[in-house]
Amino acid sequence: MKVTVQGKKLDVNRIYINAKCADLCYAELKDSTGKTVAEHNGYVPALMPEDHYGDYVELEIDLETGVILNWKRPSIKTVEETKWTLTN
């Protein structure tokens, strides 16, 4: 993808996002209809990629496809071990 940044033309294909959540990471579990059934608020859950130490969300995204390149499918156990709160 060709973009112009500060007057310079660049040919880029990825964006890397590193966001510090400082114990304020919010996530939702949604069912097949899109309804939120559980939520998490606190440390970055272990299901997130990279060595985030519970504070950072680190995502590498392909700009052409929107695919998160460093995503690793979490195990059921890892999802279940996240501190979820049921919403209903």
Z-matrix of the N, CA and C atoms (Angstrom, degrees):
N
C 1 1.442
C 2 1.529 1 107.40
N 3 1.299 2 117.07 1 128.32
C 4 1.455 3 121.16 2 179.27
C 5 1.533 4 108.99 3 -95.66
N 6 1.327 5 115.61 4 125.34
C 7 1.461 6 121.66 5 179.46
C 8 1.527 7 108.62 6 -132.49
N 9 1.312 8 115.59 7 159.28
C 10 1.457 9 120.96 8 175.87
C 11 1.520 10 108.48 9 -113.42
N 12 1.331 11 115.93 10 124.38
C 13 1.456 12 122.34 11 178.84
C 14 1.523 13 107.65 12 -124.79
N 15 1.317 14 116.46 13 119.39
C 16 1.466 15 122.59 14 -178.99
C 17 1.521 16 111.62 15 51.34
N 18 1.329 17 115.44 16 41.38
C 19 1.455 18 121.45 17 176.61
C 20 1.518 19 115.47 18 82.61
N 21 1.322 20 117.60 19 -4.02
C 22 1.468 21 120.82 20 -179.40
C 23 1.520 22 109.71 21 -104.24
N 24 1.334 23 116.33 22 131.29
C 25 1.464 24 121.17 23 178.44
C 26 1.527 25 109.26 24 -81.80
N 27 1.315 26 115.50 25 128.84
C 28 1.466 27 122.09 26 -178.73
C 29 1.515 28 109.67 27 -124.76
N 30 1.322 29 115.95 28 146.19
C 31 1.467 30 121.69 29 173.71
C 32 1.525 31 105.86 30 -109.31
N 33 1.322 32 116.50 31 105.72
C 34 1.466 33 121.45 32 -175.11
C 35 1.519 34 110.35 33 -123.46
N 36 1.344 35 115.60 34 156.47
C 37 1.462 36 118.68 35 178.68
C 38 1.526 37 112.87 36 -134.86
N 39 1.334 38 117.72 37 -6.15
C 40 1.460 39 119.53 38 -177.74
C 41 1.523 40 110.21 39 -140.88
N 42 1.328 41 114.26 40 154.80
C 43 1.452 42 120.75 41 170.24
C 44 1.528 43 106.92 42 -127.13
N 45 1.306 44 116.65 43 135.29
C 46 1.460 45 122.04 44 178.90
C 47 1.518 46 107.16 45 -110.20
N 48 1.311 47 116.36 46 127.56
C 49 1.461 48 122.04 47 -179.50
C 50 1.516 49 108.87 48 -116.72
N 51 1.313 50 116.14 49 126.85
C 52 1.458 51 122.64 50 175.09
C 53 1.514 52 106.00 51 -128.17
N 54 1.332 53 116.28 52 110.62
C 55 1.459 54 120.96 53 -177.04
C 56 1.519 55 109.98 54 -122.34
N 57 1.322 56 116.59 55 127.12
C 58 1.458 57 120.76 56 177.11
C 59 1.525 58 108.39 57 -85.72
N 60 1.313 59 115.48 58 124.71
C 61 1.457 60 120.92 59 -178.79
C 62 1.525 61 112.58 60 -95.71
N 63 1.324 62 118.14 61 -16.99
C 64 1.467 63 122.63 62 178.58
C 65 1.526 64 111.71 63 46.16
N 66 1.309 65 115.69 64 54.04
C 67 1.473 66 122.80 65 177.38
C 68 1.530 67 112.65 66 66.52
N 69 1.322 68 117.63 67 21.62
C 70 1.464 69 121.62 68 -178.49
C 71 1.526 70 112.21 69 -123.27
N 72 1.325 71 116.79 70 34.12
C 73 1.462 72 120.38 71 -179.38
C 74 1.531 73 109.34 72 -79.85
N 75 1.321 74 116.01 73 126.98
C 76 1.460 75 121.41 74 178.47
C 77 1.523 76 108.56 75 -114.10
N 78 1.324 77 116.38 76 133.54
C 79 1.465 78 122.01 77 178.23
C 80 1.524 79 108.78 78 -142.79
N 81 1.320 80 116.17 79 153.06
C 82 1.461 81 121.76 80 178.45
C 83 1.523 82 110.19 81 -125.46
N 84 1.317 83 116.53 82 144.61
C 85 1.463 84 122.59 83 167.61
C 86 1.528 85 106.18 84 -99.83
N 87 1.314 86 116.44 85 128.85
C 88 1.469 87 120.76 86 -179.39
C 89 1.522 88 110.07 87 -117.92
N 90 1.331 89 115.57 88 146.12
C 91 1.456 90 119.65 89 177.39
C 92 1.532 91 109.25 90 -85.21
N 93 1.327 92 116.84 91 -175.67
C 94 1.470 93 121.51 92 -174.85
C 95 1.524 94 113.29 93 -66.05
N 96 1.339 95 118.04 94 -16.09
C 97 1.465 96 120.75 95 177.87
C 98 1.524 97 112.19 96 -93.55
N 99 1.339 98 116.62 97 -3.31
C 100 1.457 99 120.95 98 -178.73
C 101 1.515 100 113.83 99 92.15
N 102 1.330 101 117.23 100 2.56
C 103 1.464 102 121.54 101 179.69
C 104 1.534 103 109.90 102 -78.01
N 105 1.328 104 116.72 103 133.95
C 106 1.461 105 121.19 104 176.19
C 107 1.523 106 108.62 105 -71.98
N 108 1.336 107 116.58 106 124.68
C 109 1.460 108 121.20 107 -178.44
C 110 1.526 109 112.66 108 -111.72
N 111 1.339 110 116.21 109 -18.79
C 112 1.464 111 120.35 110 177.23
C 113 1.519 112 107.48 111 -156.83
N 114 1.327 113 115.58 112 154.44
C 115 1.455 114 119.58 113 178.89
C 116 1.513 115 110.82 114 -138.68
N 117 1.315 116 114.65 115 156.80
C 118 1.462 117 122.13 116 -179.92
C 119 1.526 118 107.35 117 -127.46
N 120 1.321 119 116.46 118 136.42
C 121 1.455 120 121.21 119 177.69
C 122 1.520 121 107.36 120 -141.93
N 123 1.320 122 117.55 121 114.99
C 124 1.464 123 120.72 122 -178.06
C 125 1.514 124 110.65 123 155.75
N 126 1.318 125 116.37 124 -135.48
C 127 1.459 126 121.42 125 178.78
C 128 1.522 127 110.97 126 -63.98
N 129 1.334 128 116.62 127 155.49
C 130 1.460 129 121.10 128 173.78
C 131 1.525 130 106.83 129 -63.26
N 132 1.342 131 117.81 130 123.48
C 133 1.466 132 119.70 131 -176.40
C 134 1.527 133 112.85 132 -67.57
N 135 1.308 134 115.88 133 154.05
C 136 1.464 135 122.80 134 -178.12
C 137 1.523 136 113.05 135 -60.20
N 138 1.318 137 117.98 136 -19.48
C 139 1.464 138 120.03 137 -179.35
C 140 1.525 139 112.54 138 -71.29
N 141 1.331 140 118.84 139 -12.60
C 142 1.458 141 121.68 140 178.12
C 143 1.530 142 109.93 141 -76.55
N 144 1.347 143 117.17 142 148.09
C 145 1.461 144 120.00 143 -177.24
C 146 1.526 145 113.39 144 -73.54
N 147 1.324 146 114.69 145 164.58
C 148 1.465 147 125.62 146 175.16
C 149 1.532 148 111.43 147 74.28
N 150 1.320 149 115.40 148 175.40
C 151 1.467 150 122.08 149 178.20
C 152 1.517 151 107.97 150 -87.39
N 153 1.316 152 116.20 151 85.39
C 154 1.462 153 120.89 152 -171.21
C 155 1.523 154 114.35 153 -91.23
N 156 1.315 155 117.48 154 -8.43
C 157 1.465 156 122.76 155 177.05
C 158 1.526 157 113.13 156 54.07
N 159 1.327 158 116.95 157 23.67
C 160 1.455 159 121.46 158 178.37
C 161 1.512 160 114.42 159 77.09
N 162 1.344 161 118.10 160 0.60
C 163 1.459 162 120.80 161 -176.19
C 164 1.528 163 114.93 162 -121.54
N 165 1.333 164 118.61 163 -18.31
C 166 1.459 165 120.68 164 -171.55
C 167 1.525 166 112.29 165 -120.63
N 168 1.315 167 115.73 166 141.07
C 169 1.459 168 122.43 167 169.23
C 170 1.520 169 105.31 168 -104.71
N 171 1.344 170 116.62 169 120.32
C 172 1.457 171 121.78 170 -178.39
C 173 1.524 172 108.90 171 -122.28
N 174 1.314 173 115.90 172 113.39
C 175 1.456 174 121.01 173 -178.39
C 176 1.523 175 110.06 174 -128.70
N 177 1.327 176 115.76 175 136.08
C 178 1.460 177 122.30 176 173.45
C 179 1.528 178 106.44 177 -114.06
N 180 1.330 179 116.27 178 119.09
C 181 1.458 180 121.51 179 -170.32
C 182 1.520 181 110.47 180 -119.60
N 183 1.342 182 116.33 181 131.48
C 184 1.452 183 122.44 182 174.26
C 185 1.527 184 107.59 183 -74.42
N 186 1.322 185 117.33 184 121.33
C 187 1.461 186 121.46 185 -175.89
C 188 1.528 187 113.52 186 -68.93
N 189 1.317 188 118.41 187 -26.95
C 190 1.463 189 121.07 188 -179.64
C 191 1.527 190 112.04 189 -76.83
N 192 1.337 191 116.45 190 -42.19
C 193 1.469 192 120.03 191 -173.36
C 194 1.525 193 113.89 192 -103.23
N 195 1.340 194 117.04 193 -19.76
C 196 1.464 195 120.59 194 -175.39
C 197 1.514 196 113.21 195 79.08
N 198 1.324 197 117.39 196 5.53
C 199 1.461 198 122.45 197 -178.51
C 200 1.531 199 110.00 198 -76.24
N 201 1.325 200 116.08 199 134.72
C 202 1.460 201 121.13 200 174.61
C 203 1.518 202 106.71 201 -79.80
N 204 1.329 203 116.69 202 112.47
C 205 1.462 204 121.83 203 -171.95
C 206 1.523 205 113.94 204 -74.58
N 207 1.307 206 117.93 205 -30.36
C 208 1.467 207 119.54 206 -177.29
C 209 1.535 208 112.59 207 -97.96
N 210 1.326 209 117.81 208 13.13
C 211 1.463 210 120.54 209 178.96
C 212 1.515 211 109.93 210 -74.16
N 213 1.310 212 115.79 211 131.01
C 214 1.466 213 121.75 212 173.42
C 215 1.525 214 106.50 213 -118.04
N 216 1.307 215 115.43 214 128.31
C 217 1.458 216 120.24 215 -178.08
C 218 1.523 217 109.64 216 -58.68
N 219 1.352 218 117.64 217 121.76
C 220 1.464 219 119.65 218 -179.35
C 221 1.521 220 110.85 219 -75.32
N 222 1.307 221 115.37 220 151.36
C 223 1.463 222 119.75 221 176.07
C 224 1.527 223 108.98 222 -73.82
N 225 1.321 224 115.91 223 160.41
C 226 1.463 225 120.52 224 176.03
C 227 1.520 226 109.33 225 -58.52
N 228 1.322 227 116.61 226 -40.62
C 229 1.468 228 121.17 227 -179.80
C 230 1.534 229 110.98 228 -59.90
N 231 1.322 230 117.00 229 -43.95
C 232 1.462 231 120.71 230 -179.89
C 233 1.526 232 110.96 231 -63.36
N 234 1.319 233 117.17 232 -41.99
C 235 1.473 234 120.67 233 177.65
C 236 1.530 235 110.01 234 -64.15
N 237 1.320 236 116.26 235 -44.39
C 238 1.470 237 120.29 236 -178.62
C 239 1.523 238 112.63 237 -66.40
N 240 1.335 239 117.74 238 -29.53
C 241 1.461 240 120.81 239 -178.08
C 242 1.528 241 113.20 240 -79.38
N 243 1.318 242 117.11 241 -9.18
C 244 1.458 243 121.37 242 175.55
C 245 1.520 244 108.65 243 -69.01
N 246 1.318 245 117.66 244 142.36
C 247 1.479 246 121.86 245 179.34
C 248 1.517 247 109.76 246 -74.93
N 249 1.315 248 116.87 247 90.22
C 250 1.456 249 123.03 248 178.59
C 251 1.510 250 110.08 249 -95.93
N 252 1.324 251 116.58 250 149.98
C 253 1.460 252 122.93 251 171.97
C 254 1.520 253 106.74 252 -119.48
N 255 1.321 254 116.45 253 126.43
C 256 1.471 255 119.70 254 178.26
C 257 1.521 256 109.09 255 -66.07
N 258 1.330 257 115.61 256 143.65
C 259 1.462 258 120.24 257 -177.66
C 260 1.525 259 113.47 258 -99.22
N 261 1.314 260 117.03 259 -7.05
C 262 1.474 261 117.75 260 178.71
C 263 1.498 262 110.78 261 -134.65
